[in-house]
Amino acid sequence: MKHLTDPMDLSMEELEDLFKLAKNIINNQEDYRSVCSGKILATLFYEPSTRTRFSFEAAMQRLGGQVIGFSEPGSSSVTKGESIPDTIRTVGSYADLIVMRHPKEGAPKYASYHSLVPIVNAGDGGHQHPTQTLTDLLTIKEIKGEISNLTIGLCGDLKFGRTVHSLIKAISRYENIKVILISPKELQIPEYIKKEILIKNNIPFLEVETLEEVIDSLDVLYMTRVQKERFFNEADYIRLKDSYILDNEKLKLAKSDLSILHPLPRVNEISPEVDNDPRACYFKQVKYGMFIRMALIARLLEVA
């Protein structure tokens, strides 16, 4: 049985297989309308979500399966003090696959030790978000033609941004990648990611505090929001929340084939005027997210 709690749970061969299957699903959607008929997906979301939860639910339903679950813990027995192992054992009796988001780092991994069905991590605190990473990689691959040989800028909240942490981990396995980290000092990437991933894998990286000084060198710009829910001090959030706002003026400095990604939701970090720029790829990214999750579900349930 396979779980997905970390981007590195998938080998390079498995990644390429998922990308190939996702592409096939995109081009032949009718062929996959009923492959999950009779299967049930459980979504256990201990934190709010729109895109990830809806994406998984839409993916399962487009494959012909059904969905059960909760979108916030107040509507479950968690409020009565039920433990994660007991919840997982119970839900696993009803469902064939469990997708779990939790505010505590490592909770989905812990859940996988007690599960009789595959567990997928849909985000654990400020730690990892492997299916968003699959979405990001598929988007880059489809738009750029490859994931290797790119300069990728990661901008905004790099300290708490689990999507950033997962993406750095995943791209460390590709050739000739350069990473540019753009953030205020207070939101810089954690030291363990620099040491254990970037430095350990000899990936060239640069840390800067302004987007303008590096935007002209980027092939991909991955914008992120400053996450209010990760701050203990609201004053710090207010001071940092508008550190980076991408607008048409800044984009005058960028390459004509720059690809702008964002895991969404956005707040102020990308001006709505950018939406009409052909370099804006974040809504395409949402669509690719559903297709890669369809591929993941099909592979985990061994129906395609």
N, C-alpha and C positions, 0 to 999 in steps of 0.2 A: 504494500500500500504506500502511495506517495502523498506527502504533505508539501505545501509551499508556505513556509514561514519566513524565508529569507531568499533574496535574489540568487544566492549561490547554491540553493537547493537544486537548481536546474543546471545541467551540464551545457556546454556550448552546443552539443549535438541536439539536446532537448530543446534549447532555445530556437535553433534554426528550424527544427521540426514544428514548433508552435507557430513560428512566423509563416512557414509554408502552409500550414493548415489554415491559419487565419486568412491568408491571401486566397486560398481555395474557397473558403466560406464567403468571403466578399464577392467573389466572381460567380459562385454557384449556390446562392442562399437557399433556393428551393430544395436542394439535395439534403439539407440538414434540418429541415422543418420538424422532423419527428424522431431524430436519433436519440433524444432523451425522454421519449414517451414512457411514462410509468416511473420516472425518476423524480426525486424530490430534493431540492436545495434548501438548506436552512441558513438564514442570514441572522447572525447574532451581533447586533451593533450596540455596544455599550457607550458609544460616542456618536454624535450627530453625523449624518452623511447624506448627500444628495446624489452626486455623480457615481460614487463607488457602489452604493447600495442599488440604485436604480439600474446601473450598468449591469451588475450581476443578475438582477431580477429579469431585466430585459433579455440578457443573454440566455438565461435558462428557459424563458418562455419562448424565445425564438427557436430554441432547439427542441421544443415540444414538451419540456418538463414543467414541474410545478414548484412553487416557492412558499415556504412558511418562515416564521421568524419574528423578531421584534426590532424596532428602530430606535428604541431607547430603553435602558434597563428598568425604568419605573413601571413598565408594563409586563415585567417578568417576575419570577420568583427570586431574582437577585435581591429585591427589596426585602425579602424575608430572610436573607442571609445565606442563600444557597451558594455553595462553593462552585468554582469553575469546573472541577472534575465531575461533580454531580450533574451540573447543567449539561456538560458535553456528553456524558454517558446517556442521559435522558434523551437529549435531542438526537443523538446518534441512533437511538432506537427507532426514530421516526423518519430520519432523512438519510440520503445516500452521500451527501457532501455538505460540509459546514463552512461557511464564510464568516470570519470573526474579526470585528474591530474592537479594540480595547485601549483605554488610556494608559494602562501599565505596560511598560516595556517587557517583552518576553512572554506576555500572557498567551498569545496564540501558540507559541512553542511549547509552553507548559501544557496547554490544552491538548496538543497533539500526542502527548505521552499517555493520555487517558482516553483517546478516541478510537473507536472501531471503524470510523469512516474518515476519508481525507479531510484535513483541515487546511483552509487557505487564510493566510494573514491579510486582512484588509486594512491594516494600519495599526501599529501598537505604539502609542505615545509619540515621543520624538525619535523613535528608533528606526523602523523599517516600513516600507509600503511596497512589497514586491510586485503586486499586480499593476500598480501605477507605473512601476519601472518597466514592466512588459509593454504597457501602453506607450511609454516614452520611446523605448527602443524600436517598436514597430513603426511609430510615427517617423522617427529619424530615418529608419531604413527605407520606408516607402517614399519619403520626400527627397532624401539625399542620395538614395541608391545604395548606400552602405553606412556602416556605423564606424568603421575605421577611418583614419586619416582626417580627423576633424578637430577643430578647436572649439571647445564647448564652454560657454560662459554660464556660470550659475550665480544668480543675482538675488539678493534680499536676505531672508532669514535662513542662514546656513547653519545656525546653531541648533535650532529646534526642528528644522525642516526634514521630516522623515523621507519625503520624496527625493530630496537632494541626497541624503545619506545612501538610500537604496540605489539611486542612479549612479553615483560615484563608484559604488561597489561593483555594479554590473559592467560599466564601461571600462573598468580596470582590466578586463580580459580581452579588450580589442586592441589592435595594433595602431601605433602612431597617433595616439590620442593626447591632446593637450588640454588641460583644465585651467580655467581662469575663475577665481573665486572673488566675487564682488559683494562686499558687505561692510557695514560699520563694524568697528572693533568689537562692540558688545555682542554682535551676532555672527562672529566668525565661525568657520567650520570647527568642530571639536578636534582637539589634538590627536585623539586616538584614530580618527579617520585619516588625518594627514600621515601619521606614522605607520599605521597598520595597512593602509590601502595605497595611498599615493606614493609615499616614499618607498615602501616595501616593494611595490611593483614598478619602480623607476618611471613613474608617470610625471612628466614635466607639469608643474603648476605654478601659478602666480596669484598672490593675494593683493587686491587693490580695494580702494574705498570709493572710487567713482566709476560710473559706467562709461562716461564719455571718453576716458583715457584708453579704453580697450575695445570699445564696440566695433571699431573698424577692422579688427582682426578676427572677429567671431564668425563661425559658420552656423552655430546654433546658440541662441540665447534662451536660457531657461529661467524665466521670471518666477518668483515666489512671493507670497504675501507675508507680512509680519504677523505672526499668529497671536492674537490677543489671548487665546485660551491657554497659551504656554507660559504667560508672564505671571509672576507673583506680585509685581508692582505695576499698577496701572499708569503711574507717571512715566515709567520707563517705556511702556508701550506707546503712549501718546507721543513721547519724544522721538521714537524711532519709526513709527508706523508709516510715515511718508518719506522715508530715506531715499527711495528710488521710485521715480514715476517715468515710465517709458512713454514718450509722445512722439509726434511727427518730427519735431525739431531734432531730437536726439537721433532719430532714424536716418536723418540726412547724412550722418557720419558713417552709417553701416553699409555693408556689402549689399549689392542688389539681390543676391540669392541667400541672404540671411534667413534662417528659419526661427520664428519666435514661438516658444512653447511655454505653457503654464499649466500646472496640475489643477488649477481652479479649486475653490472659488477665488476670484480676484476681488480686491477692494478698491484701492486707488493706484496700484502699482503699474497698471497698463491703462492709459487713457482710452476711452471708447473710440476716439478718432483713429486709433491704430487698427481697429477691427476691419477697416476697409482696405488696409494695405495688403497686397498679395503675399507679403512675408509673414503675416499673422496666421499661425497654424493651430492655435489652441482649440478651436472648435472642431477642426478635423481630428485633432488629438482625442477629443471626447468620443467620436465615432469609432476610431481605431480601438479605443479602450473596450468598447462593447464586443468588437470582433475578436480581439485577443482573449477576452474572458470566455467567449464562446468556445474558442479553440482549447483553452485551459480546462474548462468543464468537460468537454468531450474527451480529452486525453485522460483526465483524472478518473472519469467514470468508465473509461475504456469502451466508448461507444463509437469512436471514429479514430 
